[in-house]
Amino acid sequence: MNTKTKSLFGYIFPALGGLFVTYLYNVVDGIFVGQGVGSAALGAVNIGVPFITFVVAVAAMFPMGGATVVAIRMGRGDKDGANHTFMTAFSLTVLLSATLMIVGMVFSQQIVDLSGAKNLSAEMREMSAQYLFYYSAFSIPMLMSTCLSVFIRNDGSPALAFVGMCVGAAANIFLDWLFIFPLDMGVIGAAVASGLGQIFSVLVLLIHFLRKKGELRIMPFKIDFSLIKKICKRGVPEAVTQLTTPVTALCYNLMLASLIGDIGISTFSVLSFIYSLANAILSGVAQGLQPLWGHCYGKQDTEEMGWYFRSGIIINLVLSILIYGGLFFLDVPVIRIFNKETALVQTATAALPIFSLSFIPMALNLIFTAFLFSTKRTGVADVIAISRGIIVKALAIFCIPILFGSNAIWIAPFVAETITLVLAVVLSKTSKLAYQ
């Protein structure tokens, strides 16, 4: 195995695994709640997903934008500049997470009502507010673990980043079982289990800095507004890319709550958990490639950069086809992992093969977006990310059921991702790589 291939898989696997484990927190909550409490609770957890994933998406701007700047500066040999960037992005993440913790706890009922809960049963509405309140209480460790894992991966310790996320996930699984089954805490137990799991993850990740393994350090720094602007600029495409999850969830919750009601929300809750894991795997490949593209850009090595891009396209295409094939043939067993109620299984298995088609064009869109923002073509990356994550996706979800009936709502993500892929190919060919 040559050096490039070792670097490729050495960064992709930990990034993929780390992001998969991050999204697994919500999915594990869904599994335990669906099996231990019921389909109404499963829908209640999903009502809180738009706000939770919105928080994660906005917060992703700082570590991903900062990591891009860090990778380029390390490629140039500027270690002090890289560390200053890390501390700035880390501090911004902590500040944002504290703000969002307060908002999520104080306005939990209003937030879930805006997500469609006011059109649902009183039981589901109350449980969704409870879940969001307790989940928001742990916003700081939740976002810190994601931020630290990104920078630790960029600082030469991708394996530790992965281990940290796995420790948190393992703790979450055990605590979900403990709080939901023996202690009968319902959705509140699921939220608290997720938060405690994130705390365990942060404790493991801090080992990297205590041992002083890499170049990055937690230390005092000076506020530099020009650097903050640069971090935000580089991180916007990733934040907008991650926004596709809350936008999709919010649009679906609003449409399904008005068209179908509780069973529609419960059905989409299962599909959204599956979607989040597929998105984590495919986004993980793109995030794993980000530091490699950044180093190539810093060294101005166009040939190696192109090799990593082509490898990313192939890997994500293969993975997306495998994921779709698995879901197509194992639809009923997959749905029954979350809940065994007959009505839910029937509606979800009918929707899953259509809904999951979107994973294939989505896989390619993620590579295009990450590649463009990692090589300072931020404006083009922004256009693709906004199209995919917000504009086209929302239009498809709201318009397709009106034009073709409520059953057609599940094809909307595939239509949106395909349109965006055409746009991404055209824009990537017309935008020129320039070293700055």
N, C-alpha and C positions, 0 to 999 in steps of 0.2 A: 504494500500500500504506500503510495507516494505521499509527500508532505502535504500537498493541497487536499488530498482526499482525507488524510488524518485530521487536518484542521477542520474540514467541512463537517465530518461526523462528530468530531470532538466538541464543536460548538452547537450543532443542530440538536443532537440528542438531549443534552441537558436543558437547552432552551425549550424544546418541545415538551419534555417531561415536566419542567417547572411550570410552564403555562397550563399544561393539562391538569396538574395537581391543583393549581390556583382555581381553575373553574370547577374542579371536582368538589370543592367545598359546598357550593350551591347544589350540585347534583346529588351528593350524598345526603344533604338535608332533604332534598326532594324524595329520594328513595325511602329514607326512614320515616318521613312524614306520611308519604303515600301509603306505605305498608302499615305503619303504626297508628295513624290517626284517621286517614281516609282521603277520598278524592277531593273533598271540599278544602281540606288543609293543603293538599297538593296545589290546588288553584290559588290558595291564599299566599303561599310562598312565591308563586309566579307573579302575583300582583306587585310584590315588592321588587322584582327583578329589574324593571326599567330604571328605578332610582339607584339601586345598588350598582348595576353595571354602568350607569351614567357616571357615578362617582369614580369607578375604576377607570373608565375611559378618559375622563378629564385628567385624573391623576397620572395616567400613562404618559401625558405630554412631557412631564418633567424628567422622569428617568430615561425615557426613550430619546427625547431631545438631547438631554445631557449625555447619554451614552454615545450618541453620534458624534458630539463635539469631543468627548473624551477619546474615542477611538481615533479620530483624525489627529488630535494633539499628541497622542501616544505614538502614532505613526510618524510624526514629525520629531519625536524625541522631547516634547515639551511636557515633562512630568508635573511641574508645578502648576501649569495651566490646566492640566487634566484633573489634578486634585481640587483646584479651586472650582472647577465646573461640577465635580461630584458633590462637594459640600453645598454649593448653591442649589443644585437640583434636589438634593436630599432635604434641605431646609424648606424649600418650596412645597415639597410633598407633605411634610409634617404640618406645615401651616394650613394647607388646603384640607388635609384630613381632619384637623381639629375643627375647622369651620363647618365641614360637611357633617361631622358627628353631631354638632349642635343643631343644625338644620334638620337632620334626619330624626333626631329624638323629639325636638319641640313640635315639628309639623308632620309627624308620622301619619296621622289620620288624614290630613289634607292631601298629602302626597299620594297615598294609595287611592283616595277618591279621584284624583286627577288621572290616575292610571286605569280607571274603569271600575273601581270597587263600588262606587255609589249605585251602579246598575245591577249589583249582585245581591245575593242573600245576606241577611244581617250577620249570620255566622261567619261566612267567608270574609266579609268586610272587616269584622272585628279581629279575626285571626291575622289578616294581612297587616293591619296596623300594629299588632303586637310583635309580629315577626320583624317588621322594619325597625321598630323602636329599639329592640334589643340588638339587632344586627348592627345598627348605626352606632351603638355604644362602643363598638370595637373598631371604629373606622381607622384610628391611628395605627394599631398593629397590622390591620388588614392592608393598608396602603404602604406602610413601612416595609413589610415583607416583600411585596412586589418590587418596590424601588431598590431595596438592597440586593435582591437576587439579580436584577438586571446589571447593576454595577459590579457585583462580585463576578458575574459571568464575564464581563468585559475586562476584569482585572486578573484574568488568568486562572480563575477557580470555578469553572462551570460545574464541576462535579459537586462542590460544596453547595452551590446555589440549588442544585437539584435535590441534594440530601435535605437541606433546610426545608424545602417545600414538602418533601415526602414525610418528614417528621411531623409537620403541622397537619398534613392530611390524615396520617395514621391516628394522631390524637383526636382529630375531628370525628373520625369514624367511630372510635371507641366511645367518645363522649356523646355522640348522637344516640348510640345504642343505650347508653346508661341513662341519659336524660329522658328519652322518649319511651323506652319500654319499662325498665324497673321503676324509674321515678315518675313516669307519666306526666312529663312537663309539656308535652305537645309542641307547638311551633316555637314557643319561647325556648324550650330546651334545644331545639335545632339551631336557633340563632346564637345562643350562648356557647354551644359546642363549637360552632364555626369561629367565634371570636377567640375562644381559648386556644383553639388550634393555631390561629395566626400568631398568638403570643409565643407559643412553642417554636414556631418557625423563625420568628425574629431572634430569639435567643440563640438558635443554632447559627444563623447567618452572621451574628455579631462575632463569632469565633474568628472569622476571616480577618477582622480588624484587630482583635486582641492578639492574634498570632503574628500580625504584620507580614502576611505572606506576599501580598502584591505591592503595587505602587500607591494605591489609594489609602488615605487615612481620614479618620474622623478628628477634625482639628478646627481651631478658630479660623475665620476667614473674613474678608471684607466684602461688603455688598457692592456688586458691580451691575448697574442696571443695564448696561450694554450686553453683558453676558446673560442676564436674565432674558433679555429680548431674543438673543441668539438661541438660547435653550428652548424657549417657547416656539420660536419660528421653526426650528428643526423638529420639534415634537408634535406640532399641530397635525401633520398627516397621520401619524400613528394614533393620536387621540381621536381624530375623526373616523379612522378605520375602526377603532374599537367602539365608536358610537353606533355602529350598525346593529350591535346587540340590543342596547336599550331602545333604539328607534324601532327596530323590528318588533320587540316585545310590546312597546307602548301602542304602536299602531294596531297590532293584532289584538291586544287586550281591549282596546276601544271598539274595534269592529266586531269582535266576537261577543263581547258583553252586550252589545245592542242587537246583534243578529241571532245569537244562539243562547246566550246566558251562561250559567254555571258550568255546564258540560263542555261548552266551547272553550272556556278559560282553562278547565282542567285538561282538556285535550292538548291545547297549545302549551300548557306547562310541561307536559312530557316531551313534546317536540322541541321546545326551547332548551330543555336540559340536554337533549341529544345534540342539538345545534351548537350549544356552547362548548361541548367537548370536541366536536369536529372542528369548530373554529379555533379552539386552543391548539389542536394538533397542527393545523395548517398555518396558523399564525406563529406557532413555535418555530417552524422551519424558517419563516421570514425573519423572525427576531434573532434566531441563531446565526443567520447570514449577515445581519447588520454590522457587527464588529469587524467581520472579515471584509465586507465592502468598504467600511470606514478606513481600515488599515491600508487597503489597496489604493483608495483615493488619496490618503496622506502620502503614500509612496509614489503616486501617479502611475500605477501599474494597470493600464487599461486591459491588457490581455488576461491577466489573472482575475480581474474584476468581472470580465465577460464570462469566464469559465465558471465562476461561482454563480452568476446569474442563470446561466443555462442549466447548471446542476439543480438550482432551486426550482426552476420551472418543471424539470423532469420529476424530481422527488415529490413535489406537491401534486402534480397531475396523477402520478401513480397512487399516492396516498388517498387522494379524493375518490378515485375509482374504486379502490379497495374498501373504503368506508361506505360508499354507496352500495356496493355489492353485498357487503355484510348486512347492512340495514334492509336491503331489498329481500334477502332470503331469510333473515332472522327477525322480521318485523314483530311478530307476535311475542316471541320470548323477550325481546328487548323492551317492549311496552309493558309486559307483565313484571319486569323488574321493579317498576315504579308503582303499579297498582293492578289488581286482578279483577276489578269490577267490570262486568261484561260490557256495559254501555261504553265505558271509557276505552276498553281494549278494542272494541269494534270501530269506533270513530277514529281512534289514533292510528290503527293499522291501515285504515283506508287512506289516511292523509300522509303517512310517513314516506312512502315511495315517491310521491309527487314532491313533497316538501324538500326532501334530501337531495333531489336533483341539483339544487342550487349550490351544493358543496363543490361541484366540479369547476364551474367558472369562478366561484369564490376563491378557490385555491390559487388560481393564476392571478387574480386581482390583487391578492395579498402580496405576492412576490413583486409584481410591478410597482405597487405603492411603496413598499419597503426599500426596494432598490433605488427608486428615484429620490426619495428623501435622504437616503444614506449617501447619495452622491451630489448633494446640494441642488438638486432640481426640485426644490420644495414647492414652487408654484404649481408645477405640473402634478406633483403628488397630491397637493391639496385638492385640485380639480377632480382627480380620480376618486379620492377618499370621500369628498363631499357628495359626489354623484352616487357612489356606491352606498355610503352609509346613511345618507339623509334624504336627498331629493328624489332620486329614482326609486329607492326602496319604499318610501312613504307613498309616493304616487301610485306605485303598483299595488300596494296592499289596500289602499282606499278605493282605487278606480276599478280594478279587475272584478271584485265581487259585484259592483254596481253594473258593470257592462255584461258580465257572463254568469252571474248568479253566485250565491254564497259558497257553493262547493268549489268554485274556481279560486278561492282565496289562497289555497295552499300552493299554487303554482307561481304566485307573485314574487317570491324571492328569486326563483330561477330566472324569471323574465328580467328582473332588475340587475342581477349579477351578469347576465349575458349582454345586456345593453352596455353596462359599465366595462366589460371586457373588450368590447369593440372600441370603445373610447380610449381605453388604456393602451391598446396596441397602436392606435393611430397617434396618440400623443407621445408615446415613448419613441416612436420613429422620427417624429418631427422635432423633438427636443434634443439639443446637442449637449454632450458631456463637455464641461469646461472646468479646468482646474483653477481654483482660486486661493 
